[in-house]
Amino acid sequence: MTDTIQESVTIPADGVELEGELAVPEGATGLVLFAHGSGSSRKSPRNTFVAEVLRDHGLGTLLFDLLTEEEDREYETRFDIDLLTGRLLAATAWLRDRKDTRDLKLGYFGSSTGAAAALRAAADRGDDAGAVVSRGGRVDLASERLEDVSAATLFIVGGADTQVLELNREAFGRLRGTKELEVVEGAGHLFEGEGELEAVADTAAAWFETHLT
């Protein structure tokens, strides 16, 4: 079994400190930053599960809070995509400054509103972002930057999440690079059915393995 170096970290951004968990398996060539959705945090059980699967595939992960506890109490702040994107970019720059992570290929995994931040961050980072995966993402909130995304992009949406699925189909058509839209039949927005989250994790792991190694 591959050894994994895990540590609790504090990431400086916009004059605040964001708590996170960094885990990098020995020999990893890629690292995935997680951008959680509104009302969630680095402790999101769904993202934690996906991160475990990614690490089993030899990929590093960074789960961190996009907002402080005080900021998260404000409903408007949870949907401030510019702010969330800035936090994700700050975490990216922080990883690039670390000796142990600066040479790893980076990807983003975004859920719900976090997917919009992931896409915007990927657009800003250009070729430095190798891949993006969106799970039930509000990708429409990144509509003005979709054509600037060069990272290989995968949208995963539940078939029963009809409104978000339609938004994803519209956004998908505006992406110019390598892209796929994966529909998990019968799944709702939270992928709570038997085997649904496992399908998300396995599909995401395969995508990142392909594009970050």
MIDOSE-1310 file (N, C-alpha, C; in nm, 2 decimals, decimal comma, always signed):
residues 213
mtdt	+0,08/-0,12/+0,00/+0,00/+0,00/+0,00/+0,09/+0,12/+0,00; +0,05/+0,22/-0,09/+0,13/+0,34/-0,10/+0,12/+0,43/+0,03; +0,23/+0,48/+0,08/+0,23/+0,57/+0,19/+0,17/+0,71/+0,15; +0,10/+0,77/+0,23/+0,04/+0,90/+0,20/+0,08/+1,00/+0,32
iqes	+0,13/+1,11/+0,28/+0,17/+1,21/+0,37/+0,04/+1,30/+0,39; -0,01/+1,31/+0,51/-0,13/+1,39/+0,54/-0,09/+1,49/+0,65; -0,15/+1,61/+0,63/-0,13/+1,72/+0,73/-0,24/+1,82/+0,72; -0,27/+1,87/+0,84/-0,36/+1,98/+0,85/-0,29/+2,11/+0,82
vtip	-0,35/+2,19/+0,74/-0,28/+2,31/+0,69/-0,37/+2,44/+0,71; -0,30/+2,55/+0,70/-0,37/+2,68/+0,71/-0,32/+2,76/+0,59; -0,42/+2,80/+0,51/-0,39/+2,87/+0,38/-0,43/+3,02/+0,40; -0,33/+3,11/+0,38/-0,36/+3,25/+0,38/-0,43/+3,30/+0,26
adgv	-0,54/+3,38/+0,27/-0,61/+3,44/+0,16/-0,69/+3,56/+0,20; -0,67/+3,67/+0,13/-0,75/+3,79/+0,16/-0,75/+3,83/+0,30; -0,64/+3,81/+0,37/-0,63/+3,86/+0,51/-0,69/+3,76/+0,61; -0,74/+3,65/+0,56/-0,80/+3,55/+0,65/-0,72/+3,42/+0,64
eleg	-0,74/+3,32/+0,73/-0,68/+3,19/+0,72/-0,78/+3,09/+0,70; -0,76/+3,00/+0,61/-0,85/+2,90/+0,57/-0,80/+2,76/+0,61; -0,88/+2,68/+0,68/-0,83/+2,55/+0,73/-0,84/+2,45/+0,62; -0,75/+2,36/+0,62/-0,75/+2,25/+0,51/-0,68/+2,13/+0,55
elav	-0,70/+2,02/+0,47/-0,64/+1,89/+0,49/-0,57/+1,86/+0,36; -0,44/+1,85/+0,36/-0,36/+1,81/+0,24/-0,31/+1,67/+0,26; -0,33/+1,59/+0,15/-0,28/+1,45/+0,15/-0,22/+1,42/+0,02; -0,10/+1,37/+0,02/-0,03/+1,34/-0,10/+0,04/+1,20/-0,10
pega	-0,01/+1,11/-0,18/+0,04/+0,97/-0,18/+0,19/+0,98/-0,23; +0,27/+0,89/-0,19/+0,41/+0,87/-0,24/+0,40/+0,85/-0,39; +0,48/+0,92/-0,46/+0,49/+0,91/-0,61/+0,38/+0,97/-0,68; +0,30/+1,06/-0,62/+0,19/+1,12/-0,69/+0,24/+1,22/-0,79
tglv	+0,17/+1,22/-0,91/+0,21/+1,32/-1,01/+0,10/+1,43/-1,03; -0,01/+1,41/-0,97/-0,12/+1,51/-0,97/-0,18/+1,53/-0,84; -0,24/+1,65/-0,83/-0,30/+1,69/-0,70/-0,43/+1,76/-0,73; -0,54/+1,73/-0,67/-0,67/+1,78/-0,69/-0,72/+1,87/-0,58
lfah	-0,76/+2,00/-0,61/-0,81/+2,09/-0,51/-0,96/+2,07/-0,52; -1,03/+2,06/-0,40/-1,17/+2,05/-0,39/-1,24/+2,19/-0,36; -1,34/+2,22/-0,43/-1,42/+2,34/-0,41/-1,56/+2,30/-0,37; -1,59/+2,31/-0,24/-1,72/+2,26/-0,20/-1,83/+2,36/-0,23
gsgs	-1,96/+2,31/-0,22/-2,07/+2,39/-0,25/-2,12/+2,47/-0,13; -2,22/+2,55/-0,16/-2,27/+2,65/-0,05/-2,32/+2,57/+0,07; -2,29/+2,62/+0,19/-2,33/+2,55/+0,31/-2,25/+2,43/+0,35; -2,15/+2,40/+0,27/-2,06/+2,29/+0,30/-1,92/+2,34/+0,35
srks	-1,83/+2,24/+0,37/-1,70/+2,28/+0,42/-1,60/+2,17/+0,37; -1,48/+2,18/+0,42/-1,37/+2,08/+0,39/-1,41/+1,94/+0,45; -1,51/+1,94/+0,54/-1,55/+1,81/+0,60/-1,67/+1,75/+0,53; -1,70/+1,80/+0,41/-1,81/+1,74/+0,33/-1,80/+1,59/+0,31
prnt	-1,89/+1,51/+0,36/-1,87/+1,37/+0,35/-1,86/+1,32/+0,21; -1,93/+1,38/+0,12/-1,93/+1,34/-0,02/-1,79/+1,37/-0,08; -1,74/+1,49/-0,06/-1,61/+1,52/-0,11/-1,50/+1,44/-0,04; -1,52/+1,41/+0,08/-1,42/+1,33/+0,16/-1,41/+1,19/+0,10
fvae	-1,53/+1,14/+0,06/-1,53/+1,00/+0,00/-1,46/+1,01/-0,14; -1,49/+1,11/-0,22/-1,43/+1,12/-0,35/-1,28/+1,13/-0,34; -1,24/+1,21/-0,24/-1,09/+1,24/-0,22/-1,02/+1,11/-0,18; -1,09/+1,02/-0,10/-1,02/+0,89/-0,06/-1,00/+0,81/-0,19
vlrd	-1,10/+0,81/-0,27/-1,09/+0,73/-0,40/-0,98/+0,78/-0,48; -0,97/+0,91/-0,50/-0,86/+0,97/-0,58/-0,72/+0,93/-0,52; -0,71/+0,94/-0,39/-0,58/+0,90/-0,33/-0,55/+0,75/-0,35; -0,65/+0,67/-0,35/-0,63/+0,52/-0,39/-0,58/+0,51/-0,53
hglg	-0,60/+0,61/-0,61/-0,55/+0,61/-0,75/-0,42/+0,68/-0,76; -0,36/+0,72/-0,65/-0,23/+0,78/-0,65/-0,23/+0,93/-0,67; -0,34/+1,00/-0,65/-0,36/+1,14/-0,67/-0,36/+1,21/-0,53; -0,29/+1,32/-0,52/-0,30/+1,40/-0,40/-0,43/+1,48/-0,39
tllf	-0,47/+1,52/-0,27/-0,59/+1,60/-0,26/-0,57/+1,71/-0,16; -0,64/+1,82/-0,18/-0,65/+1,93/-0,09/-0,80/+1,97/-0,06; -0,85/+1,93/+0,06/-0,98/+1,97/+0,10/-0,97/+2,09/+0,19; -1,03/+2,20/+0,16/-1,02/+2,32/+0,25/-1,14/+2,40/+0,25
dllt	-1,16/+2,49/+0,35/-1,27/+2,57/+0,36/-1,25/+2,70/+0,27; -1,35/+2,72/+0,18/-1,34/+2,84/+0,10/-1,38/+2,96/+0,18; -1,45/+2,95/+0,29/-1,50/+3,06/+0,37/-1,46/+3,03/+0,51; -1,44/+3,14/+0,59/-1,43/+3,13/+0,73/-1,57/+3,10/+0,79
eeed	-1,57/+3,05/+0,92/-1,70/+3,03/+0,98/-1,79/+3,15/+0,99; -1,73/+3,27/+1,01/-1,80/+3,39/+1,02/-1,86/+3,42/+0,88; -1,78/+3,41/+0,77/-1,83/+3,44/+0,64/-1,94/+3,34/+0,60; -1,93/+3,22/+0,64/-2,02/+3,12/+0,60/-2,16/+3,14/+0,66
reye	-2,17/+3,22/+0,76/-2,30/+3,25/+0,82/-2,38/+3,35/+0,73; -2,31/+3,41/+0,64/-2,38/+3,51/+0,55/-2,42/+3,44/+0,42; -2,55/+3,43/+0,40/-2,61/+3,36/+0,28/-2,55/+3,42/+0,15; -2,54/+3,55/+0,14/-2,49/+3,61/+0,02/-2,34/+3,57/-0,01
trfd	-2,26/+3,56/+0,09/-2,12/+3,52/+0,08/-2,11/+3,38/+0,02; -2,20/+3,29/+0,05/-2,19/+3,16/+0,00/-2,20/+3,15/-0,15; -2,27/+3,25/-0,21/-2,29/+3,26/-0,35/-2,21/+3,37/-0,42; -2,11/+3,42/-0,35/-2,02/+3,52/-0,41/-1,91/+3,44/-0,49
idll	-1,94/+3,41/-0,61/-1,85/+3,33/-0,69/-1,71/+3,40/-0,71; -1,71/+3,53/-0,72/-1,58/+3,60/-0,73/-1,50/+3,57/-0,61; -1,56/+3,58/-0,49/-1,48/+3,55/-0,37/-1,44/+3,41/-0,36; -1,52/+3,32/-0,40/-1,49/+3,17/-0,39/-1,38/+3,14/-0,49
tgrl	-1,38/+3,20/-0,61/-1,28/+3,18/-0,71/-1,14/+3,24/-0,66; -1,15/+3,35/-0,59/-1,03/+3,41/-0,54/-0,96/+3,32/-0,43; -1,05/+3,26/-0,35/-1,00/+3,17/-0,25/-0,93/+3,05/-0,31; -0,99/+2,99/-0,41/-0,94/+2,88/-0,48/-0,81/+2,91/-0,55
laat	-0,80/+3,03/-0,61/-0,67/+3,07/-0,67/-0,56/+3,10/-0,57; -0,60/+3,15/-0,45/-0,50/+3,17/-0,34/-0,45/+3,03/-0,29; -0,54/+2,93/-0,28/-0,49/+2,80/-0,24/-0,40/+2,74/-0,35; -0,43/+2,76/-0,48/-0,35/+2,72/-0,59/-0,21/+2,78/-0,58
awlr	-0,20/+2,91/-0,56/-0,07/+2,98/-0,55/+0,00/+2,92/-0,43; -0,07/+2,89/-0,32/+0,00/+2,84/-0,20/+0,06/+2,71/-0,23; -0,01/+2,62/-0,30/+0,05/+2,49/-0,34/+0,17/+2,51/-0,43; +0,16/+2,60/-0,52/+0,28/+2,63/-0,61/+0,40/+2,68/-0,54
drkd	+0,38/+2,74/-0,42/+0,49/+2,79/-0,34/+0,55/+2,68/-0,25; +0,49/+2,57/-0,23/+0,54/+2,46/-0,15/+0,63/+2,37/-0,23; +0,75/+2,34/-0,17/+0,85/+2,26/-0,24/+0,79/+2,12/-0,27; +0,71/+2,07/-0,19/+0,66/+1,93/-0,21/+0,54/+1,92/-0,31
trdl	+0,48/+2,03/-0,34/+0,37/+2,03/-0,43/+0,38/+2,11/-0,56; +0,49/+2,19/-0,56/+0,50/+2,29/-0,67/+0,51/+2,23/-0,81; +0,56/+2,10/-0,82/+0,58/+2,04/-0,95/+0,46/+1,94/-0,99; +0,37/+1,93/-0,90/+0,25/+1,84/-0,93/+0,16/+1,90/-1,03
klgy	+0,10/+1,82/-1,12/+0,00/+1,87/-1,21/-0,13/+1,89/-1,13; -0,20/+2,00/-1,15/-0,31/+2,04/-1,06/-0,44/+2,02/-1,14; -0,54/+1,98/-1,06/-0,68/+1,97/-1,11/-0,78/+2,03/-1,01; -0,90/+2,05/-1,05/-1,00/+2,10/-0,96/-1,13/+2,01/-0,96
fgss	-1,18/+1,98/-0,84/-1,31/+1,91/-0,83/-1,41/+2,00/-0,76; -1,51/+2,04/-0,84/-1,60/+2,14/-0,78/-1,74/+2,08/-0,77; -1,81/+2,11/-0,66/-1,95/+2,06/-0,64/-2,04/+2,18/-0,63; -2,16/+2,18/-0,69/-2,26/+2,28/-0,68/-2,20/+2,42/-0,72
tgaa	-2,21/+2,52/-0,62/-2,15/+2,65/-0,66/-2,00/+2,64/-0,67; -1,93/+2,55/-0,60/-1,79/+2,53/-0,60/-1,74/+2,50/-0,74; -1,83/+2,43/-0,83/-1,79/+2,40/-0,96/-1,77/+2,53/-1,04; -1,85/+2,63/-1,02/-1,83/+2,76/-1,09/-1,70/+2,82/-1,05
aalr	-1,66/+2,81/-0,93/-1,53/+2,87/-0,88/-1,42/+2,79/-0,95; -1,44/+2,65/-0,96/-1,33/+2,57/-1,02/-1,31/+2,60/-1,16; -1,42/+2,62/-1,24/-1,41/+2,66/-1,38/-1,34/+2,80/-1,40; -1,38/+2,89/-1,32/-1,32/+3,02/-1,33/-1,18/+3,02/-1,29
aaad	-1,14/+2,94/-1,19/-1,00/+2,93/-1,15/-0,92/+2,87/-1,26; -0,98/+2,76/-1,32/-0,91/+2,70/-1,43/-0,89/+2,79/-1,55; -0,99/+2,88/-1,58/-0,97/+2,98/-1,68/-0,86/+3,07/-1,65; -0,85/+3,11/-1,53/-0,74/+3,21/-1,49/-0,60/+3,14/-1,49
rgdd	-0,59/+3,01/-1,45/-0,46/+2,95/-1,45/-0,42/+2,90/-1,58; -0,51/+2,89/-1,68/-0,46/+2,85/-1,81/-0,41/+2,70/-1,81; -0,29/+2,69/-1,87/-0,23/+2,55/-1,89/-0,19/+2,49/-1,75; -0,18/+2,57/-1,65/-0,14/+2,52/-1,52/-0,25/+2,43/-1,46
agav	-0,37/+2,45/-1,50/-0,48/+2,36/-1,46/-0,50/+2,25/-1,56; -0,48/+2,13/-1,52/-0,48/+2,02/-1,62/-0,62/+1,96/-1,64; -0,70/+1,96/-1,54/-0,83/+1,90/-1,55/-0,93/+1,96/-1,45; -1,06/+1,95/-1,48/-1,17/+2,00/-1,39/-1,28/+1,89/-1,40
vsrg	-1,33/+1,86/-1,28/-1,45/+1,77/-1,27/-1,55/+1,85/-1,19; -1,67/+1,85/-1,24/-1,79/+1,92/-1,18/-1,89/+1,81/-1,14; -1,93/+1,81/-1,01/-2,03/+1,71/-0,96/-2,16/+1,79/-0,93; -2,26/+1,77/-1,01/-2,38/+1,85/-0,99/-2,36/+2,00/-0,98
grvd	-2,27/+2,05/-1,07/-2,22/+2,18/-1,06/-2,32/+2,29/-1,11; -2,32/+2,40/-1,05/-2,38/+2,52/-1,10/-2,29/+2,59/-1,20; -2,26/+2,52/-1,31/-2,16/+2,57/-1,40/-2,21/+2,69/-1,48; -2,34/+2,72/-1,47/-2,39/+2,84/-1,54/-2,34/+2,96/-1,47
lase	-2,30/+2,95/-1,34/-2,24/+3,07/-1,27/-2,10/+3,11/-1,31; -2,05/+3,03/-1,41/-1,92/+3,06/-1,47/-1,93/+3,08/-1,61; -2,05/+3,12/-1,66/-2,08/+3,12/-1,80/-1,99/+3,21/-1,88; -1,95/+3,33/-1,82/-1,87/+3,42/-1,89/-1,73/+3,38/-1,91
rled	-1,68/+3,27/-1,84/-1,55/+3,23/-1,85/-1,53/+3,09/-1,92; -1,64/+3,03/-1,95/-1,64/+2,89/-2,01/-1,55/+2,88/-2,13; -1,55/+2,97/-2,22/-1,48/+2,96/-2,34/-1,33/+2,98/-2,32; -1,29/+3,03/-2,19/-1,15/+3,05/-2,16/-1,09/+2,93/-2,09
vsaa	-1,17/+2,82/-2,07/-1,12/+2,71/-2,00/-1,05/+2,61/-2,09; -0,92/+2,59/-2,07/-0,84/+2,50/-2,16/-0,82/+2,36/-2,09; -0,85/+2,35/-1,96/-0,84/+2,22/-1,89/-0,94/+2,12/-1,95; -0,90/+1,99/-1,95/-0,99/+1,89/-1,98/-1,10/+1,88/-1,88
tlfi	-1,23/+1,90/-1,92/-1,34/+1,92/-1,83/-1,44/+1,81/-1,84; -1,48/+1,76/-1,72/-1,59/+1,66/-1,71/-1,70/+1,71/-1,62; -1,82/+1,71/-1,68/-1,94/+1,74/-1,60/-2,01/+1,61/-1,57; -2,03/+1,59/-1,43/-2,11/+1,47/-1,39/-2,24/+1,52/-1,33
vgga	-2,35/+1,47/-1,38/-2,48/+1,52/-1,33/-2,58/+1,41/-1,31; -2,66/+1,42/-1,21/-2,76/+1,32/-1,19/-2,87/+1,33/-1,30; -2,92/+1,22/-1,35/-3,03/+1,22/-1,45/-3,16/+1,28/-1,40; -3,18/+1,26/-1,27/-3,31/+1,31/-1,21/-3,29/+1,46/-1,16
dtqv	-3,17/+1,51/-1,17/-3,15/+1,65/-1,13/-3,17/+1,74/-1,26; -3,30/+1,74/-1,30/-3,33/+1,79/-1,44/-3,29/+1,93/-1,46; -3,31/+2,02/-1,37/-3,28/+2,16/-1,39/-3,13/+2,18/-1,41; -3,05/+2,12/-1,32/-2,90/+2,13/-1,32/-2,85/+2,06/-1,45
leln	-2,91/+1,95/-1,49/-2,87/+1,88/-1,61/-2,88/+1,97/-1,73; -2,99/+2,05/-1,74/-3,02/+2,14/-1,85/-2,91/+2,25/-1,85; -2,88/+2,30/-1,73/-2,78/+2,41/-1,72/-2,64/+2,35/-1,76; -2,61/+2,23/-1,73/-2,49/+2,17/-1,77/-2,48/+2,14/-1,92
reaf	-2,59/+2,10/-1,98/-2,59/+2,08/-2,12/-2,56/+2,21/-2,20; -2,62/+2,32/-2,15/-2,60/+2,45/-2,21/-2,46/+2,49/-2,20; -2,40/+2,48/-2,08/-2,26/+2,52/-2,05/-2,17/+2,43/-2,13; -2,20/+2,30/-2,14/-2,11/+2,21/-2,21/-2,08/+2,25/-2,35
grlr	-2,19/+2,30/-2,42/-2,17/+2,34/-2,55/-2,08/+2,46/-2,58; -2,05/+2,53/-2,47/-1,96/+2,65/-2,48/-1,82/+2,62/-2,45; -1,79/+2,50/-2,40/-1,65/+2,46/-2,37/-1,58/+2,43/-2,50; -1,46/+2,47/-2,51/-1,38/+2,45/-2,64/-1,28/+2,34/-2,64
gtke	-1,24/+2,30/-2,52/-1,13/+2,20/-2,51/-1,19/+2,06/-2,50; -1,10/+1,97/-2,45/-1,14/+1,83/-2,42/-1,25/+1,83/-2,32; -1,36/+1,76/-2,34/-1,47/+1,77/-2,25/-1,56/+1,64/-2,26; -1,63/+1,61/-2,15/-1,73/+1,50/-2,15/-1,84/+1,54/-2,05
levv	-1,96/+1,49/-2,08/-2,08/+1,51/-1,99/-2,12/+1,37/-1,96; -2,11/+1,34/-1,83/-2,15/+1,20/-1,78/-2,28/+1,22/-1,70; -2,38/+1,15/-1,74/-2,51/+1,15/-1,67/-2,53/+1,02/-1,59; -2,54/+1,03/-1,46/-2,57/+0,91/-1,37/-2,72/+0,90/-1,36
egag	-2,77/+0,80/-1,44/-2,91/+0,78/-1,45/-2,98/+0,76/-1,32; -3,09/+0,83/-1,30/-3,17/+0,82/-1,18/-3,12/+0,89/-1,06; -3,00/+0,95/-1,07/-2,94/+1,01/-0,95/-3,00/+1,16/-0,93; -3,02/+1,20/-0,81/-3,06/+1,33/-0,78/-2,93/+1,42/-0,76
hlfe	-2,96/+1,54/-0,71/-2,85/+1,64/-0,70/-2,74/+1,59/-0,60; -2,77/+1,52/-0,50/-2,67/+1,48/-0,40/-2,62/+1,34/-0,42; -2,66/+1,27/-0,52/-2,61/+1,13/-0,55/-2,62/+1,04/-0,43; -2,74/+1,04/-0,37/-2,75/+0,96/-0,24/-2,79/+0,82/-0,26
gege	-2,83/+0,78/-0,38/-2,87/+0,64/-0,41/-2,76/+0,54/-0,40; -2,79/+0,42/-0,39/-2,69/+0,31/-0,38/-2,60/+0,31/-0,51; -2,47/+0,32/-0,48/-2,37/+0,31/-0,58/-2,35/+0,44/-0,66; -2,43/+0,54/-0,64/-2,42/+0,67/-0,72/-2,30/+0,75/-0,69
leav	-2,27/+0,77/-0,57/-2,15/+0,84/-0,53/-2,02/+0,77/-0,57; -2,03/+0,63/-0,56/-1,91/+0,55/-0,60/-1,89/+0,57/-0,75; -2,00/+0,58/-0,83/-1,99/+0,60/-0,98/-1,92/+0,74/-1,00; -1,96/+0,84/-0,93/-1,90/+0,97/-0,94/-1,75/+0,96/-0,91
adta	-1,71/+0,90/-0,80/-1,57/+0,90/-0,76/-1,49/+0,82/-0,86; -1,54/+0,71/-0,91/-1,46/+0,63/-1,00/-1,44/+0,70/-1,14; -1,55/+0,77/-1,18/-1,54/+0,84/-1,31/-1,45/+0,96/-1,29; -1,45/+1,03/-1,18/-1,36/+1,14/-1,16/-1,22/+1,09/-1,15
aawf	-1,19/+0,98/-1,08/-1,06/+0,93/-1,07/-1,00/+0,90/-1,20; -1,08/+0,83/-1,29/-1,03/+0,80/-1,42/-1,00/+0,92/-1,50; -1,08/+1,02/-1,49/-1,06/+1,15/-1,56/-0,93/+1,22/-1,52; -0,91/+1,23/-1,39/-0,79/+1,29/-1,34/-0,66/+1,21/-1,37
ethl	-0,68/+1,08/-1,35/-0,56/+0,99/-1,39/-0,52/+1,01/-1,53; -0,61/+1,02/-1,62/-0,58/+1,04/-1,76/-0,52/+1,18/-1,79; -0,56/+1,28/-1,72/-0,52/+1,42/-1,76/-0,42/+1,48/-1,67; -0,39/+1,42/-1,55/-0,29/+1,47/-1,46/-0,17/+1,39/-1,45
t	-0,16/+1,28/-1,52/-0,04/+1,19/-1,51/+0,03/+1,18/-1,65
